[in-house]
Amino acid sequence: MIRQGRRAVLGGLAASAALAAAPALARRSDGDAELLRALDAPGSYAERLALLQRFDPRAFGPSRKIDLRTVRDALAIDVALSRLVPGGKGEGPYRLPPADQPGLWRHANGARAYRLLLERQLGMAVEPEDAHRRFEREIARLSRRADALMRGLGFASGSVAERYRAMFADSRWHYPDNDSGRDQAVADMNRWLDRARSRVATLIGPVPAECLDVRARRMTRADEAAGKGGYRDMPAAGRPGAYFVDLEDIARRPRWSLASVAHHELLPGHMIQGPIEAAANPHPQRLAYLPAFSEGWAIHAEQLMAADGAYRGDAFAEIGHIHWLLFRLARGLADTGIHHRRWSLDQARAEIGGVQGVPAYFAAFGADIDRIGREPGSRAAEALAWLELSALVAAQPSAEQRRRQQQRILLGGRKPLRLLREGQP
């Protein structure tokens, strides 16, 4: 369960674009109300699309403009999907009917439907074959880096995946399976978090003060014993935020694996993007249609800290960081593999095992592959969102321009990636 706190005002986001937009948002309140009624209107996908066609995005402030463009483009895709693969669920984003066997390619219109699903979740057209090859290139690049780091530490035998299996199993890097060990794991996460907090202004620019008022925390002993998954309490003005980390099976959380968790779940990951998005009050349909964006930002945040030198001099922590990225890429590869390359579930399971060696703490290989088979496009979109966001930032020639790009990504909440590519909103 993830509890996302919401705020009604922009608060401390000091980006100049947000401040400049505030008066315009107030002036356009009547138009906003009309748009919101249209976004909430019942009807078929085609009827709702026709209703939204009469609105001009230029008439609205940043958040409502993104709402309109996101939902209108997504409804057009849903119209096409419901015709290509009829019989699915039409409440919210169109959901394809369950298949007897996994692999969207098995459907007569499966190739076109898969491209549309990727486009809907990213807000950007992408060819599945291009995505698959991109995942392969990134896996190869990161595996080479992991290999070099492992060799530098004296681990040279076997594939990268085999060495990951051996390292995860090595009790030298395990926390004690008791209260003291769990307290130490949380303390280590907060040390990584403190360093990240000190770098936010330099890497991202100004953010609301409450975004920085966050900590890693232990669950209650009852929740730990019950195997409850990790969850977030998002910060708000006057209320600190926290990530409650799942440490029930602490032997599967070696010491060098938790730094990226702090960066992903806390800073500069979800605890920055989430409150800024909540302040923009995006329409629920925008949230539903762009599920990959938030996860993409949090993975980008992991990579951002690595590029900033967070792991300089700590090869073990960098190896742990790389494993998390390989997990995201392997999921994306399995997605395009099953639904585009025509892999069986067994082949997909073998492929991700050959990349990661060890499953992510919360994503056992078998269950993860089964879900990817049922939800075409979802994991590929998450990995692509990360890669696109990181590429947009890396393309900027100076530190100041990179900060401005980070602010554009965050301002107004999640948005179609094509808008960012076009230099909007």
NORURGI-V405082 format. One record per residue. N is the residue number from 1. RES is the residue in three letters. PHI is phi in degrees with one decimal (none if undefined). Layout:
n:N res:RES phi:PHI
n:N res:RES phi:PHI
This chain:
n:1 res:MET phi:none
n:2 res:ILE phi:-117.9
n:3 res:ARG phi:-100.1
n:4 res:GLN phi:-105.4
n:5 res:GLY phi:-68.8
n:6 res:ARG phi:-125.3
n:7 res:ARG phi:-124.5
n:8 res:ALA phi:-97.4
n:9 res:VAL phi:-125.3
n:10 res:LEU phi:-70.9
n:11 res:GLY phi:65.6
n:12 res:GLY phi:-88.3
n:13 res:LEU phi:-64.3
n:14 res:ALA phi:-94.2
n:15 res:ALA phi:-57.0
n:16 res:SER phi:-61.8
n:17 res:ALA phi:-62.6
n:18 res:ALA phi:-66.7
n:19 res:LEU phi:-66.0
n:20 res:ALA phi:-66.7
n:21 res:ALA phi:-78.8
n:22 res:ALA phi:-56.7
n:23 res:PRO phi:-62.7
n:24 res:ALA phi:-64.0
n:25 res:LEU phi:-61.6
n:26 res:ALA phi:-66.5
n:27 res:ARG phi:-65.6
n:28 res:ARG phi:-97.8
n:29 res:SER phi:-62.0
n:30 res:ASP phi:-64.9
n:31 res:GLY phi:-64.1
n:32 res:ASP phi:-60.1
n:33 res:ALA phi:-61.8
n:34 res:GLU phi:-64.9
n:35 res:LEU phi:-63.4
n:36 res:LEU phi:-62.2
n:37 res:ARG phi:-63.0
n:38 res:ALA phi:-67.7
n:39 res:LEU phi:-65.3
n:40 res:ASP phi:-89.3
n:41 res:ALA phi:-65.6
n:42 res:PRO phi:-75.5
n:43 res:GLY phi:130.7
n:44 res:SER phi:-70.9
n:45 res:TYR phi:-59.1
n:46 res:ALA phi:-65.5
n:47 res:GLU phi:-66.0
n:48 res:ARG phi:-67.6
n:49 res:LEU phi:-62.3
n:50 res:ALA phi:-61.2
n:51 res:LEU phi:-64.9
n:52 res:LEU phi:-82.5
n:53 res:GLN phi:-64.8
n:54 res:ARG phi:-81.1
n:55 res:PHE phi:-90.5
n:56 res:ASP phi:-99.5
n:57 res:PRO phi:-56.0
n:58 res:ARG phi:-66.6
n:59 res:ALA phi:-83.6
n:60 res:PHE phi:-123.1
n:61 res:GLY phi:-71.6
n:62 res:PRO phi:-54.8
n:63 res:SER phi:-69.4
n:64 res:ARG phi:-68.4
n:65 res:LYS phi:-60.9
n:66 res:ILE phi:-66.8
n:67 res:ASP phi:-52.2
n:68 res:LEU phi:-62.5
n:69 res:ARG phi:-65.9
n:70 res:THR phi:-63.2
n:71 res:VAL phi:-70.0
n:72 res:ARG phi:-63.3
n:73 res:ASP phi:-64.5
n:74 res:ALA phi:-69.2
n:75 res:LEU phi:-63.5
n:76 res:ALA phi:-61.2
n:77 res:ILE phi:-68.1
n:78 res:ASP phi:-64.5
n:79 res:VAL phi:-58.1
n:80 res:ALA phi:-67.1
n:81 res:LEU phi:-62.6
n:82 res:SER phi:-66.7
n:83 res:ARG phi:-86.1
n:84 res:LEU phi:-69.8
n:85 res:VAL phi:-131.3
n:86 res:PRO phi:-71.0
n:87 res:GLY phi:95.1
n:88 res:GLY phi:-87.5
n:89 res:LYS phi:-94.1
n:90 res:GLY phi:-106.3
n:91 res:GLU phi:-87.8
n:92 res:GLY phi:74.8
n:93 res:PRO phi:-54.7
n:94 res:TYR phi:-60.5
n:95 res:ARG phi:-111.2
n:96 res:LEU phi:-63.0
n:97 res:PRO phi:-65.2
n:98 res:PRO phi:-62.9
n:99 res:ALA phi:-101.3
n:100 res:ASP phi:-65.4
n:101 res:GLN phi:-131.5
n:102 res:PRO phi:-69.1
n:103 res:GLY phi:116.4
n:104 res:LEU phi:-65.2
n:105 res:TRP phi:-60.0
n:106 res:ARG phi:-67.1
n:107 res:HIS phi:-78.7
n:108 res:ALA phi:-56.2
n:109 res:ASN phi:-109.1
n:110 res:GLY phi:-64.5
n:111 res:ALA phi:-63.1
n:112 res:ARG phi:-66.3
n:113 res:ALA phi:-63.5
n:114 res:TYR phi:-65.7
n:115 res:ARG phi:-59.9
n:116 res:LEU phi:-67.2
n:117 res:LEU phi:-62.4
n:118 res:LEU phi:-62.4
n:119 res:GLU phi:-63.4
n:120 res:ARG phi:-63.6
n:121 res:GLN phi:-77.0
n:122 res:LEU phi:-98.4
n:123 res:GLY phi:71.3
n:124 res:MET phi:-163.7
n:125 res:ALA phi:-71.8
n:126 res:VAL phi:-148.6
n:127 res:GLU phi:-85.6
n:128 res:PRO phi:-55.3
n:129 res:GLU phi:-65.0
n:130 res:ASP phi:-62.4
n:131 res:ALA phi:-63.2
n:132 res:HIS phi:-59.8
n:133 res:ARG phi:-67.1
n:134 res:ARG phi:-63.7
n:135 res:PHE phi:-60.3
n:136 res:GLU phi:-60.4
n:137 res:ARG phi:-64.0
n:138 res:GLU phi:-67.6
n:139 res:ILE phi:-61.8
n:140 res:ALA phi:-63.1
n:141 res:ARG phi:-63.3
n:142 res:LEU phi:-68.9
n:143 res:SER phi:-66.1
n:144 res:ARG phi:-63.2
n:145 res:ARG phi:-65.6
n:146 res:ALA phi:-61.6
n:147 res:ASP phi:-59.3
n:148 res:ALA phi:-63.3
n:149 res:LEU phi:-64.5
n:150 res:MET phi:-62.9
n:151 res:ARG phi:-62.5
n:152 res:GLY phi:-62.9
n:153 res:LEU phi:-94.1
n:154 res:GLY phi:94.6
n:155 res:PHE phi:-102.6
n:156 res:ALA phi:-119.9
n:157 res:SER phi:-96.6
n:158 res:GLY phi:92.7
n:159 res:SER phi:-70.5
n:160 res:VAL phi:-58.6
n:161 res:ALA phi:-62.0
n:162 res:GLU phi:-65.1
n:163 res:ARG phi:-69.4
n:164 res:TYR phi:-61.4
n:165 res:ARG phi:-59.2
n:166 res:ALA phi:-66.6
n:167 res:MET phi:-69.2
n:168 res:PHE phi:-63.3
n:169 res:ALA phi:-82.7
n:170 res:ASP phi:-75.3
n:171 res:SER phi:-68.5
n:172 res:ARG phi:-60.7
n:173 res:TRP phi:-109.5
n:174 res:HIS phi:-90.2
n:175 res:TYR phi:-76.5
n:176 res:PRO phi:-59.0
n:177 res:ASP phi:-85.4
n:178 res:ASN phi:-156.4
n:179 res:ASP phi:-60.1
n:180 res:SER phi:-61.9
n:181 res:GLY phi:-64.7
n:182 res:ARG phi:-69.2
n:183 res:ASP phi:-62.1
n:184 res:GLN phi:-66.7
n:185 res:ALA phi:-60.9
n:186 res:VAL phi:-66.6
n:187 res:ALA phi:-62.1
n:188 res:ASP phi:-64.1
n:189 res:MET phi:-60.4
n:190 res:ASN phi:-70.4
n:191 res:ARG phi:-67.5
n:192 res:TRP phi:-63.1
n:193 res:LEU phi:-63.7
n:194 res:ASP phi:-61.7
n:195 res:ARG phi:-66.6
n:196 res:ALA phi:-63.6
n:197 res:ARG phi:-57.7
n:198 res:SER phi:-70.1
n:199 res:ARG phi:-106.2
n:200 res:VAL phi:-59.6
n:201 res:ALA phi:-61.2
n:202 res:THR phi:-70.5
n:203 res:LEU phi:-87.1
n:204 res:ILE phi:-117.4
n:205 res:GLY phi:98.3
n:206 res:PRO phi:-69.1
n:207 res:VAL phi:-136.0
n:208 res:PRO phi:-55.5
n:209 res:ALA phi:-56.8
n:210 res:GLU phi:-66.5
n:211 res:CYS phi:-59.5
n:212 res:LEU phi:-87.7
n:213 res:ASP phi:-90.5
n:214 res:VAL phi:-138.9
n:215 res:ARG phi:-145.8
n:216 res:ALA phi:-82.3
n:217 res:ARG phi:-138.5
n:218 res:ARG phi:-79.1
n:219 res:MET phi:-73.5
n:220 res:THR phi:-65.5
n:221 res:ARG phi:-61.2
n:222 res:ALA phi:-65.6
n:223 res:ASP phi:-65.4
n:224 res:GLU phi:-60.9
n:225 res:ALA phi:-65.1
n:226 res:ALA phi:-80.3
n:227 res:GLY phi:73.3
n:228 res:LYS phi:-65.0
n:229 res:GLY phi:-71.4
n:230 res:GLY phi:-59.0
n:231 res:TYR phi:-149.7
n:232 res:ARG phi:-113.7
n:233 res:ASP phi:-108.9
n:234 res:MET phi:-73.9
n:235 res:PRO phi:-74.0
n:236 res:ALA phi:-145.9
n:237 res:ALA phi:-55.8
n:238 res:GLY phi:82.1
n:239 res:ARG phi:-134.9
n:240 res:PRO phi:-68.8
n:241 res:GLY phi:-105.8
n:242 res:ALA phi:-155.6
n:243 res:TYR phi:-112.7
n:244 res:PHE phi:-95.1
n:245 res:VAL phi:-87.0
n:246 res:ASP phi:-81.3
n:247 res:LEU phi:-123.4
n:248 res:GLU phi:-59.6
n:249 res:ASP phi:-101.9
n:250 res:ILE phi:-65.7
n:251 res:ALA phi:-65.0
n:252 res:ARG phi:-93.6
n:253 res:ARG phi:-121.2
n:254 res:PRO phi:-59.9
n:255 res:ARG phi:-55.0
n:256 res:TRP phi:-86.1
n:257 res:SER phi:-100.5
n:258 res:LEU phi:-98.4
n:259 res:ALA phi:-60.5
n:260 res:SER phi:-65.7
n:261 res:VAL phi:-64.1
n:262 res:ALA phi:-62.3
n:263 res:HIS phi:-71.3
n:264 res:HIS phi:-72.8
n:265 res:GLU phi:-79.5
n:266 res:LEU phi:-115.3
n:267 res:LEU phi:-124.7
n:268 res:PRO phi:-95.4
n:269 res:GLY phi:-90.2
n:270 res:HIS phi:-59.8
n:271 res:MET phi:-75.7
n:272 res:ILE phi:-97.0
n:273 res:GLN phi:-64.7
n:274 res:GLY phi:-62.9
n:275 res:PRO phi:-64.7
n:276 res:ILE phi:-64.9
n:277 res:GLU phi:-64.5
n:278 res:ALA phi:-60.9
n:279 res:ALA phi:-63.4
n:280 res:ALA phi:-78.0
n:281 res:ASN phi:53.0
n:282 res:PRO phi:-65.6
n:283 res:HIS phi:-66.1
n:284 res:PRO phi:-55.6
n:285 res:GLN phi:-66.3
n:286 res:ARG phi:-62.9
n:287 res:LEU phi:-60.8
n:288 res:ALA phi:-69.2
n:289 res:TYR phi:-82.7
n:290 res:LEU phi:-123.2
n:291 res:PRO phi:-68.2
n:292 res:ALA phi:-79.3
n:293 res:PHE phi:-63.9
n:294 res:SER phi:-61.7
n:295 res:GLU phi:-67.6
n:296 res:GLY phi:-59.4
n:297 res:TRP phi:-61.2
n:298 res:ALA phi:-66.0
n:299 res:ILE phi:-70.0
n:300 res:HIS phi:-55.7
n:301 res:ALA phi:-62.8
n:302 res:GLU phi:-58.2
n:303 res:GLN phi:-66.8
n:304 res:LEU phi:-59.6
n:305 res:MET phi:-67.7
n:306 res:ALA phi:-63.6
n:307 res:ALA phi:-64.5
n:308 res:ASP phi:-80.0
n:309 res:GLY phi:93.0
n:310 res:ALA phi:-58.0
n:311 res:TYR phi:-105.2
n:312 res:ARG phi:-58.4
n:313 res:GLY phi:83.3
n:314 res:ASP phi:-129.9
n:315 res:ALA phi:-62.6
n:316 res:PHE phi:-61.2
n:317 res:ALA phi:-64.2
n:318 res:GLU phi:-67.5
n:319 res:ILE phi:-60.9
n:320 res:GLY phi:-63.7
n:321 res:HIS phi:-59.0
n:322 res:ILE phi:-62.7
n:323 res:HIS phi:-60.5
n:324 res:TRP phi:-63.1
n:325 res:LEU phi:-67.9
n:326 res:LEU phi:-62.1
n:327 res:PHE phi:-59.4
n:328 res:ARG phi:-64.3
n:329 res:LEU phi:-69.5
n:330 res:ALA phi:-64.0
n:331 res:ARG phi:-61.0
n:332 res:GLY phi:-61.2
n:333 res:LEU phi:-63.3
n:334 res:ALA phi:-64.0
n:335 res:ASP phi:-62.0
n:336 res:THR phi:-67.6
n:337 res:GLY phi:-64.7
n:338 res:ILE phi:-69.9
n:339 res:HIS phi:-95.1
n:340 res:HIS phi:-119.9
n:341 res:ARG phi:-83.8
n:342 res:ARG phi:69.2
n:343 res:TRP phi:-73.5
n:344 res:SER phi:-78.0
n:345 res:LEU phi:-62.8
n:346 res:ASP phi:-64.5
n:347 res:GLN phi:-65.0
n:348 res:ALA phi:-62.2
n:349 res:ARG phi:-61.4
n:350 res:ALA phi:-66.1
n:351 res:GLU phi:-65.3
n:352 res:ILE phi:-70.6
n:353 res:GLY phi:-63.7
n:354 res:GLY phi:-72.5
n:355 res:VAL phi:-91.2
n:356 res:GLN phi:-88.5
n:357 res:GLY phi:78.9
n:358 res:VAL phi:-126.0
n:359 res:PRO phi:-67.5
n:360 res:ALA phi:-61.1
n:361 res:TYR phi:-51.9
n:362 res:PHE phi:-104.7
n:363 res:ALA phi:-139.6
n:364 res:ALA phi:-57.3
n:365 res:PHE phi:-53.0
n:366 res:GLY phi:-62.4
n:367 res:ALA phi:-65.1
n:368 res:ASP phi:-66.0
n:369 res:ILE phi:-65.7
n:370 res:ASP phi:-58.6
n:371 res:ARG phi:-68.0
n:372 res:ILE phi:-60.3
n:373 res:GLY phi:-64.2
n:374 res:ARG phi:-86.1
n:375 res:GLU phi:-125.3
n:376 res:PRO phi:-58.7
n:377 res:GLY phi:93.1
n:378 res:SER phi:-67.7
n:379 res:ARG phi:-76.6
n:380 res:ALA phi:-63.2
n:381 res:ALA phi:-64.6
n:382 res:GLU phi:-61.1
n:383 res:ALA phi:-66.2
n:384 res:LEU phi:-67.1
n:385 res:ALA phi:-59.9
n:386 res:TRP phi:-57.9
n:387 res:LEU phi:-62.0
n:388 res:GLU phi:-69.1
n:389 res:LEU phi:-61.7
n:390 res:SER phi:-64.7
n:391 res:ALA phi:-67.4
n:392 res:LEU phi:-61.5
n:393 res:VAL phi:-73.0
n:394 res:ALA phi:-63.0
n:395 res:ALA phi:-71.9
n:396 res:GLN phi:-77.7
n:397 res:PRO phi:-80.2
n:398 res:SER phi:-135.9
n:399 res:ALA phi:-61.0
n:400 res:GLU phi:-65.2
n:401 res:GLN phi:-68.7
n:402 res:ARG phi:-66.8
n:403 res:ARG phi:-61.8
n:404 res:ARG phi:-62.6
n:405 res:GLN phi:-66.3
n:406 res:GLN phi:-60.2
n:407 res:GLN phi:-65.1
n:408 res:ARG phi:-62.7
n:409 res:ILE phi:-61.2
n:410 res:LEU phi:-80.9
n:411 res:LEU phi:-57.6
n:412 res:GLY phi:83.4
n:413 res:GLY phi:89.3
n:414 res:ARG phi:-58.6
n:415 res:LYS phi:-154.9
n:416 res:PRO phi:-59.0
n:417 res:LEU phi:-65.0
n:418 res:ARG phi:-63.3
n:419 res:LEU phi:-64.5
n:420 res:LEU phi:-67.9
n:421 res:ARG phi:-63.4
n:422 res:GLU phi:-85.0
n:423 res:GLY phi:80.9
n:424 res:GLN phi:-103.0
n:425 res:PRO phi:-83.5
